[in-house]
Amino acid sequence: MRYESTRGSQNRVTASEAVIRGIAEDKGLYVPETLPEPFLTKELLAELAGLSYPDVARRILPAFLVDYTEEELDACVRGAYESGKFSAPEVAPVRKAGSAYFLELYHGRTAAFKDMALSILPYFLRTAVAKKGETARICILTATSGDTGKAALEGFADVPGTEICVFYPEQGVSEVQKRQMITQTGENTHVFGIRGNFDDAQTGVKKIFTDPAFAEELAGKGYKFSSANSINIGRLVPQIVYYVWAYVRLIREGAIASGDPVNFVVPTGNFGNILAGWYAKRLGLPVRKFICASNENKVLTDFLRTGVYDIAERPFRVTESPSMDILISSNLERLLYHLSGRDGAEIRRLMHALETEKRYAVSDRIRAGLSDFAAGFADERETEDAIRRYWEDERYLMDTHTAVAASVYDAYRAETGDETPTVIVSTASPYKFAEAVSRAIGLPERENGFAAVTALAEATRVPVPASLLGLDRKEIRHPGVCDIGAMADAVRGSLR
């Protein structure tokens, strides 16, 4: 298997080369030139139900990372999932609440689902660098809407041969998320708030990535760029594993028989999390529907319902689910490429239209392929109601992003009558958004997010993730804030 650009470049690369590069030279995203043949049979899924999360990963990752040896992937998996980085023994527990199952992906070091992939990406990258005999230092350049940044910083802190620069919207993350990033230790870590939103940060990072003059300048200093965002295929592939894991956990618990269909509800802004599930279905995972859950920035809901992606004059809303406050969903480009029949010219045209006209409409062929997806959105009141309802009725505490998904699922089920067993992908600890969660369950307002963490723990007796304890007392190491136009200079100053 080779990897090719979604925008038609004829320069195909190996998986390890795609991991190092992050983004293609024509601004496209790397995808497999042919998807793996489906191999998740009923018999194999029944077999996987008896395995641990690391062992499931060992069975799935080789399908996409074909130039990594079995020994190399085994070392990557051990480093990520068998070295004490996750507080839950099963890595990603599946818990039933109400009519759905919740796949809890937030038991890693930063209390968010990004740990599932960013715990292993540094091992993929180091292995790739060694395989290719790369001598340049790798600069990991990342935009974050809140969770990716901290997980990437945690994964790459003090990793030899790397530097990491993270940009986040200074007014667009929770207090806990911001403090996680600006207190990050590691001599190779660099964090900057930007005066703008996540789309601005993401656009700025892509611009730096594809600036040949800047790349040449940094090459002269011994650096080359890579990414920890889900634009990097090495970030996306590990996320496929937890869809298979959730399915086989339901088999183990007797909720389904091997081969039965399930639904997944995924809160998503950048489309990477739900795209990983779509890849799992391409491997043979029996999924009936992927239910794409959006907050008030509902560009994906509208697109999946109409085939028109339109951000012209669409207001950008700052919500209590900030990791979904996104209007330009990068990973959707990968899905469109696959559904177009690998038509790079068509994807170039669509992406150019988005850049210049702020909208595009897809072909009938692509729209037909969107039938795997349903879509809905939850506003701020509906999100708050879901948190309160699941706490009062089920004693299940969820964060704002998971609550968006729960609200969308309840509405979908009421509208369609679909009783297919359903997994809600739970993306963050409620303590990362303690102020909003506390307010939803009726607790008094506190003076800041850290006081809200304490009050929420006292009221619910739900354990606080260890990584969030004492966070407000840690030294601030990265106070810098810059304008969007100064992002390149921030990187330049970090890599002297």
C-alpha positions in Angstrom: 0.0 0.0 0.0 1.2 3.5 -0.9 -0.3 6.8 0.2 -1.4 9.5 -2.2 -2.6 13.0 -2.0 -6.3 13.9 -2.0 -5.5 16.6 -4.5 -4.0 14.5 -7.3 -0.2 14.7 -6.8 1.4 11.7 -8.5 4.1 11.5 -5.8 3.1 8.4 -3.8 4.8 7.6 -0.5 5.0 4.9 2.0 3.1 5.0 5.3 6.2 5.9 7.2 7.0 8.7 4.8 3.4 10.0 5.1 3.7 10.0 8.9 6.9 12.1 8.7 5.5 14.6 6.1 2.1 15.1 7.6 0.7 16.9 4.6 1.3 16.5 0.9 3.2 19.0 -1.1 0.1 20.0 -3.1 -1.7 20.8 0.2 -3.7 17.6 0.0 -4.0 15.0 2.7 -2.5 11.5 2.5 -4.9 8.6 2.0 -4.3 4.9 1.0 -4.3 4.6 -2.8 -6.4 1.5 -2.3 -8.3 0.7 0.9 -7.5 -2.6 2.6 -9.7 -5.6 1.6 -12.4 -6.2 4.3 -11.1 -8.8 6.8 -13.2 -8.3 9.9 -15.3 -11.4 9.5 -17.9 -12.6 12.1 -15.4 -15.2 13.1 -12.5 -12.8 13.6 -14.6 -10.3 15.5 -15.7 -13.1 17.9 -12.0 -13.9 18.3 -11.1 -10.3 19.0 -13.7 -10.1 21.7 -11.4 -12.1 23.9 -8.4 -9.8 23.4 -7.1 -6.7 25.2 -7.1 -3.2 23.7 -3.3 -3.4 22.8 -3.8 -6.8 21.1 -6.8 -5.5 19.1 -4.5 -2.6 18.0 -1.9 -5.1 16.9 -4.4 -6.8 14.6 -5.8 -3.6 13.1 -2.8 -1.2 12.6 -0.9 -3.4 10.1 -3.7 -3.0 7.6 -2.7 0.6 7.1 0.9 0.8 8.3 2.2 -1.8 5.9 5.8 -0.8 5.8 6.2 -1.0 9.6 7.4 -4.5 10.7 5.4 -6.6 13.2 8.2 -5.9 15.7 8.1 -2.2 15.1 4.4 -2.0 15.6 4.5 -4.1 18.7 7.0 -1.7 20.2 4.8 1.2 19.3 1.7 -0.4 20.9 3.6 -1.4 24.1 4.9 2.1 24.5 1.5 3.7 24.0 -1.0 1.3 25.7 1.0 -0.9 28.0 3.2 1.6 29.9 0.8 3.1 32.4 -0.4 6.0 30.3 -4.0 5.1 30.8 -5.8 5.0 34.2 -8.4 2.5 33.1 -7.1 -1.1 33.0 -9.1 -1.7 29.7 -7.8 1.6 28.3 -11.2 2.6 26.9 -14.1 1.4 29.0 -17.6 0.9 27.5 -20.4 1.8 29.9 -24.2 1.5 29.4 -26.3 4.5 30.3 -29.9 4.8 29.2 -30.5 3.3 25.8 -26.9 3.7 24.6 -23.3 2.5 25.3 -20.7 5.1 26.0 -17.1 4.5 24.7 -15.0 6.4 27.2 -11.9 7.6 25.4 -10.7 10.0 28.1 -8.7 7.9 30.6 -5.3 8.9 29.2 -2.9 11.5 30.6 -4.8 14.6 29.3 -8.4 13.4 29.9 -9.5 13.6 26.3 -9.8 11.2 23.4 -6.8 12.7 21.6 -4.6 10.6 23.9 -5.8 7.4 22.2 -3.8 8.4 19.0 -1.3 10.9 20.4 0.1 8.3 22.8 1.2 6.2 19.9 2.0 8.9 17.2 5.4 9.8 18.7 6.4 6.1 18.5 5.3 5.9 14.9 7.3 9.0 14.1 10.5 8.0 15.8 10.2 4.6 14.1 9.7 6.2 10.7 12.6 8.6 11.2 14.9 5.7 12.0 13.6 3.6 9.0 14.3 6.5 6.6 17.6 7.5 8.1 16.3 11.0 8.6 18.8 13.4 10.1 16.8 16.6 10.4 15.0 17.5 13.6 11.3 17.1 13.2 9.2 20.2 14.1 5.6 19.1 15.0 3.4 22.0 14.0 -0.2 21.8 15.4 -3.3 23.8 15.6 -5.8 22.9 18.4 -9.3 23.6 19.3 -8.5 22.5 22.9 -7.6 18.9 23.3 -5.2 18.0 20.5 -2.7 20.6 21.7 -2.2 19.2 25.2 -2.2 15.6 24.1 0.4 16.4 21.4 2.5 18.3 23.9 2.3 15.4 26.4 3.2 12.9 23.7 6.2 14.7 22.3 7.6 16.5 25.3 11.4 15.9 25.5 11.2 13.2 22.7 14.7 13.3 21.2 15.0 14.9 17.7 11.7 16.8 17.9 10.3 20.2 18.7 6.6 20.9 19.0 4.8 24.2 18.3 1.1 24.4 19.3 -1.3 27.2 18.4 -4.7 27.5 20.2 -7.5 30.2 20.0 -6.7 32.2 23.1 -10.4 33.0 23.8 -11.8 29.7 22.4 -10.8 27.0 24.9 -11.9 26.2 28.5 -9.9 27.4 31.4 -8.8 23.9 32.2 -7.7 23.2 28.6 -5.8 26.5 28.4 -4.0 25.8 31.7 -3.1 22.3 30.6 -1.2 23.7 27.6 0.4 26.8 29.0 1.9 24.9 32.0 3.4 22.1 29.8 6.9 21.1 30.7 9.5 19.9 28.2 12.5 21.8 26.7 11.2 21.2 23.2 7.6 22.5 23.8 6.3 25.8 22.5 2.7 27.0 22.9 1.0 30.2 21.6 -2.4 31.6 21.9 -3.7 33.3 18.8 -6.1 36.2 18.5 -8.6 34.3 16.4 -10.5 31.1 16.3 -9.5 27.5 15.5 -10.2 27.8 11.8 -7.7 30.7 11.8 -5.1 28.6 13.6 -5.6 25.6 11.3 -5.4 27.8 8.2 -2.2 29.4 9.5 -0.6 26.1 10.2 -1.5 24.8 6.7 0.0 27.9 5.2 3.2 27.4 7.1 3.3 23.8 6.1 3.0 24.6 2.4 5.3 27.6 2.2 8.4 26.3 0.3 10.5 29.3 1.2 9.9 28.8 4.9 10.6 25.1 4.6 13.9 25.9 2.8 14.8 28.4 5.5 14.2 25.9 8.3 15.9 23.1 6.4 19.0 25.3 6.5 18.7 25.2 10.3 18.3 21.4 10.3 14.5 21.2 10.7 11.6 19.7 8.7 7.9 20.0 9.5 5.4 17.3 10.5 2.0 17.4 12.2 0.2 15.9 15.2 -3.2 17.1 13.9 -5.5 14.5 12.3 -4.3 15.8 8.9 -1.4 13.4 9.7 -2.4 9.8 8.7 -0.4 8.5 11.7 -2.9 10.4 14.0 -5.9 9.1 12.2 -5.1 5.4 11.8 -4.9 4.6 15.6 -8.4 6.0 16.0 -9.8 3.1 13.8 -8.8 0.7 16.6 -11.3 2.0 19.2 -14.3 1.5 16.9 -13.4 -2.2 16.5 -12.7 -2.3 20.3 -16.1 -0.9 21.1 -17.8 -3.4 18.9 -16.0 -6.5 20.3 -16.7 -5.2 23.9 -20.4 -5.3 23.1 -19.9 -8.9 21.9 -18.1 -9.8 25.1 -20.9 -8.2 27.3 -23.6 -10.1 25.4 -25.2 -6.9 24.0 -24.8 -8.1 20.4 -23.8 -11.3 18.6 -20.8 -11.2 16.2 -22.0 -9.8 12.9 -24.9 -7.8 14.3 -25.0 -4.2 13.1 -24.4 -1.2 15.5 -24.6 2.6 15.2 -22.0 5.0 16.3 -22.7 8.6 17.4 -19.7 10.8 17.1 -19.3 14.4 18.3 -17.0 15.9 15.7 -15.8 19.2 14.3 -12.8 18.4 12.1 -14.3 15.1 10.9 -11.3 13.0 11.8 -12.9 11.0 14.6 -15.9 9.9 12.6 -13.8 9.3 9.5 -11.8 6.7 11.5 -15.0 4.9 12.1 -15.8 4.9 8.4 -12.4 3.4 7.7 -13.3 0.7 10.3 -16.5 -0.1 8.4 -14.4 -0.4 5.2 -12.5 -3.2 7.0 -15.7 -5.0 7.5 -17.0 -3.7 10.9 -20.8 -4.1 10.8 -22.0 -0.5 11.2 -25.4 0.6 10.1 -25.1 4.3 10.6 -22.6 6.9 11.7 -24.5 9.7 13.4 -22.5 12.9 13.0 -23.3 15.2 16.0 -22.5 18.9 15.8 -23.0 21.8 18.1 -24.4 25.2 16.9 -21.5 25.4 14.4 -23.5 22.9 12.4 -21.9 23.1 9.0 -21.4 19.3 8.9 -25.1 18.7 9.7 -26.2 20.9 6.9 -23.6 19.3 4.5 -24.5 15.7 5.2 -28.2 16.5 4.8 -27.9 18.6 1.6 -24.6 17.9 -0.1 -23.7 21.6 0.0 -20.8 22.8 2.2 -21.5 26.5 2.8 -19.7 28.7 5.3 -20.4 32.0 3.4 -21.8 34.5 6.0 -22.2 31.6 8.5 -21.5 33.0 12.0 -18.8 31.3 14.0 -20.3 30.6 17.4 -18.2 30.2 20.6 -19.9 27.4 22.6 -19.4 25.3 25.7 -18.2 22.5 23.5 -15.2 24.4 22.1 -13.4 21.4 20.5 -16.3 21.4 18.0 -16.2 25.1 17.3 -15.0 24.6 13.7 -16.3 25.6 10.3 -13.6 24.1 8.1 -13.6 20.4 8.6 -10.2 19.2 7.2 -10.8 15.5 7.3 -13.9 15.7 5.2 -11.6 16.1 2.3 -10.4 12.5 2.7 -14.0 11.1 2.6 -14.8 13.2 -0.5 -11.7 11.8 -2.2 -12.7 8.2 -1.6 -16.3 8.8 -2.6 -15.3 10.6 -5.8 -13.4 7.5 -7.0 -10.0 9.1 -6.2 -10.6 12.1 -8.4 -7.9 14.5 -7.3 -9.0 17.1 -9.8 -12.5 17.2 -8.4 -11.2 17.5 -4.9 -8.9 20.4 -5.9 -11.9 22.1 -7.5 -14.0 21.7 -4.3 -11.3 22.9 -2.0 -10.5 25.9 -4.2 -14.2 26.8 -4.2 -14.3 26.6 -0.4 -11.2 28.9 -0.2 -12.5 31.4 -2.7 -16.3 31.2 -2.6 -16.7 29.7 0.9 -19.0 27.0 -0.4 -19.2 24.0 -2.7 -21.7 21.4 -3.8 -20.7 17.8 -4.3 -21.6 15.5 -7.2 -24.4 13.0 -7.2 -21.8 10.2 -6.9 -20.3 11.7 -3.7 -23.7 12.4 -2.3 -24.8 8.8 -2.8 -21.8 7.7 -0.7 -22.9 9.9 2.2 -25.7 7.4 2.9 -23.6 5.8 5.7 -24.1 9.0 7.7 -27.0 10.6 9.6 -26.5 14.0 11.1 -27.9 16.3 13.7 -27.0 19.1 16.0 -27.6 20.3 19.6 -27.8 23.9 20.7 -26.5 25.1 24.1 -29.8 24.5 25.9 -30.1 21.0 24.5 -26.5 20.2 25.4 -27.1 21.4 29.0 -30.4 19.4 29.2 -28.6 16.2 28.1 -26.0 16.6 30.9 -28.7 17.2 33.5 -30.9 14.4 32.3 -28.3 11.7 32.1 -27.0 12.7 35.5 -30.4 12.8 37.2 -31.8 9.6 35.5 -28.7 7.5 35.1 -26.1 9.0 37.5 -23.9 9.2 34.4 -21.8 12.4 34.2 -20.6 13.5 30.8 -18.8 16.5 29.3 -20.3 19.0 26.9 -19.1 17.3 23.7 -20.4 13.9 24.7 -23.7 15.7 25.7 -24.0 17.1 22.2 -23.8 13.5 20.9 -26.2 12.2 23.5 -28.8 14.9 22.6 -28.4 14.2 18.9 -28.8 10.5 19.5 -32.0 10.9 21.5 -33.5 13.1 18.8 -32.4 10.6 16.1 -33.9 7.7 17.9 -37.2 9.5 18.5 -37.4 10.5 14.9 -36.4 7.3 13.2 -37.4 4.6 15.7 -34.0 3.0 15.0 -33.4 0.5 17.9 -30.0 -0.7 16.6 -27.5 -1.0 19.5 -25.7 2.3 19.6 -22.3 3.5 20.9 -21.8 7.1 21.8 -18.2 8.1 21.4 -17.4 10.0 24.7 -14.5 12.3 24.0 -13.5 14.1 27.2 -13.7 14.0 31.0 -16.5 16.2 32.4 -13.9 17.9 34.5 -12.3 19.5 31.5 -15.5 21.6 31.2 -16.4 21.7 34.9 -18.1 25.1 34.8 -20.6 24.2 32.1 -21.2 20.7 33.6 -21.7 22.1 37.1 -24.2 24.6 35.8 -26.1 21.9 33.9 -26.7 19.8 37.0 -27.7 22.8 39.1 -24.6 23.6 41.2 -23.9 27.2 42.2 -21.6 29.3 40.0 -18.0 29.2 41.1 -15.3 31.8 40.8 -13.3 29.9 38.1 -13.0 26.6 36.4 -10.7 25.1 39.1 -13.2 25.9 41.9 -15.8 24.3 39.7 -13.7 21.1 39.4 -13.6 20.8 43.2 -17.3 21.5 43.6 -18.3 19.1 40.9 -16.2 16.3 42.5 -17.7 17.0 45.9 -21.3 16.9 44.5 -21.0 13.8 42.3 -18.2 11.7 43.8 -17.0 11.1 40.3 -13.2 10.8 40.5 -11.2 13.8 39.1 -8.5 12.7 36.6 -5.1 12.8 38.3 -3.6 15.0 35.5 -6.1 17.8 36.4 -5.4 17.8 40.2 -3.5 20.9 41.2 -3.4 22.2 37.7 -4.1 25.8 38.8 -1.0 25.8 41.0 1.4 24.8 38.2 3.9 27.3 36.8 2.8 29.0 33.6 5.6 28.4 31.1 4.0 29.5 27.8 2.2 32.9 28.2 2.8 34.0 24.6 -0.1 35.3 22.4 0.2 36.4 18.8 -1.8 37.6 15.9 -2.6 35.2 13.1 -0.2 36.9 10.8 2.7 36.4 13.3 2.4 32.6 13.5 5.4 32.0 11.2 7.5 34.3 13.2 6.5 32.5 16.4 7.7 29.2 14.9 10.9 30.9 13.6 11.6 32.2 17.1 11.1 28.8 18.7 13.5 27.1 16.4 16.6 29.2 16.7 
